Amino acid sequence: MVTSELANFFLHKMPTSLLLTVRQFERTYISVLAKECDCTYPHAVKTLWGMETLGLVKSQKIGRVKYVELTDHGKLVAEALNELVNDLGASGIPLKEDFDHINQKIDNVIQKVQTIKKEVETSASISRDEAIRFNRRLGPYYRELNTVRFLSNIQPNNPLHLKATAIAKTLDQVKKEIRKRDEGQ
């Protein structure tokens, strides 16, 4: 049974977008959800807290990262909400099959990782502090790579899989180069 509190909650765009995005990722970070739904991190946290209060999502903090996933009840609500959104012809909610969106994400990550790679390669030597700084800059791109893998539902011969594999190899090469130059100090 749908309560009036639940109905009132989902009459807004952001809760709908967040719930459907959690549904697509299965388990993800709040910052990824905020980025995908084009809202601020605090707004996403507040909205997800409301969903957790209603028993739709559950969160788990591992280290510094807080993961969010749907509960069984949340999965039922998300399915019904997805059908309603589709029946109403609403758009603007990212879809798993959106090839152009995923391809653009991959291209952005490749460009940013290549920039870091060039910085590392042009450094004659890297101090311990610089190595830490470079590794911290690479961290979000590993998370972005995982996001791309979730979004694309990767299959071995999929062109997006090939790009995601290329990003992973480049990230690993840059980390090795950082380690090698740091050890040379």
Buried (B, 14 or more C-beta within 10 A) or exposed (E): EEEEEEEEBBEEEBBBBBBBBBBBBEEBBBBBBBBBBEBEEEEBBEBBEBBBEBEBBBBEEEEEEBBBBBBEEBBEBBEEBBEEBEEEEEEEBBEEEBEEBBBEBBEEBBEBBEEBBEBBEEBEEBEEEBBEEBBEBBEEBBBBBBBBBBBBEBEEEBEBBEBBBEBBEBBEEBBEBBEEBBEEE
